C-alpha cells in the first residue's frame, strides 16, 4: 500500500469522527508506520477532543485491518504554534492575531490578520515607530504567500 493510499484510507476513517467544529489539517506517515494526524477546531482544540478522536481512529484502523500485524502507532494532535497555516479555515480562526507572512519573492510582512477571504488575506501593518508610526491595510493574495505563521507575543 502506497503512502498516498494509506493517507486516503486514514482520511476516510477520520471523516465521521470530525464532529462539531473539528477539521483535518494534514496527515503525515513516517516509514515506521507512525501516523501523525493534525486536526484543529474553530473554537479551540482541547486535549479531550484529541484523545477521543485518537482512540476512535486507532480502533477503526485495527478493525479495518489496515495493518494486519498491528505494527503501527498513531498520534492525533493540533499543529504546533510554530506550524504554518495551511487552510483558509485556520486563517479565519486566527483573525485578530499577529502573523508573519513570507511571500514567494522572499519579502516578509508582519501585522494583525484582519480578513481571510477566498483568494487573499488582509493584514494591518504598522511601519515606523512612535508618532511617526503609520498603519495601513495590506492585501496579500494567497498565490503570493509562501507561508504564514502566527506570532506569539508576551
N, C-alpha and C positions, 0 to 999 in steps of 0.2 A: 504494500500500500504506500503510495507516494505521500509526501508531506502535505501537498495540496489536498489530496483526497482525505487525509486524516483531519485536516483543518475543517473541511466541509462537513465531515461526519460529526465533529465536535460542535460546530455551529448548529447543525440540525438538532442535536440533542439538547443544546443550550436554549434555543429559542423559546420553548414552552416555559422555561424556568425564569425568563426575564419579565417578570410581572411588574406592576406598578410603574415606577419611573426609571427602572434599571435598563441600561443598554450596553451592548457589546462594543468595546473599543478595538481590541485586537486579540489574536491568539498566536502564540509562538510555541514551537515544538523543538526541544533540544534533542540531540541524537540519542540520548539515553531514555527516550520515551517520556520525557518530563514535559507535561503540558502546562503552559503558563497562560492563563486566561485573564485578560484585563477587562474589567467592567467598570461602569461608572453609573451615577444616578443623578437626575436633575436636582433632587433635593438633598444630595449628600449620601455617601455610601458608608454605612456603618459596618463594623466587623460582623454583626449578626447576619446581615444580608449576604456577605461574602461566605460565611460559614454555611448558611442554609443552601446556597447555590452550589458550593463545593461538595457538600455531602450528597445532594441530589444528583449532580452531574457525575460524581465518582460512581455512584450506584448504577446509573444508566450506562456508563462505559463498561462496567462489569457485566451488566445484564445483556448488553448487545454483543458481548464477546469481541469488542474492538481489539483487545489484547487477550487472546485465549490463554496465554501463560500467566496473565495477571501482572506482567512486568511493566508497570507504568507508574508515574506519580503525577499528581495534579495540584496546581496552585491557582487559586482564584483570588484576585486582589484588584484594587484600583490602581491605575497608573500612578507612579510617584509624582510629587510636585515638580520634580525636575524633568519629567517626561513631556515632550512637546505635545501640543494639542493636535489631534488628528481629525476630529469630526466637527461639523457645524454645531452639533448639539453640545459639544464641550465648550466651544466658543460662547454659545448662548448662556451656558451655565456660569461662565466666568465674567460676564458683563459687570463692570464696576470695579474690576480688579486691574492692577497694573500688569502689563505684559511687555515682553521684549519680542519684537518681530525681526527675524533675519530674512532679508529679501534675497531673491535669486542672484542679484548683482553684488551681494556682499554688504550692502548697507544695513545698518541696524536702526530701528525706530523703537522708541520706548514711550509708553503713555498708558492712560487709563482706557480700557476697552469700553467703548460706548455702545456700539451697534455691531451685531453679527448678522449679516444678510446672506442671501443665497450665493452671491458672487463676490462679496467683499466684506471687509470689516472697516469700522471707523474707530480710530483711537484719538484721544485728546492728548496732544503732545505739547509739552512746555519747553520752550527754548529760552535761554538766558536765565539770569538769577535776580532775585530781589525785585526792585522797582522796574527793572528792565525786562522782567520775565514776560514772555508772550505765549499765550495759549491759543492753539489752533487745532481744529479737527482735521485729521488726515485720513483720507480714504485709501485703503490698500486692497487691490483686487487679490483674491485667493491665488490667481495664476502667478502673481509676483512673489508669493510667500514661500520661502524655503522651509522655515519652521517658526512656530510661536510658542513661547514658554511663559508661564505665569511667574511674575516676580513677587517673592515673599519679602515684605518689608517689616522690620521690627522697630 
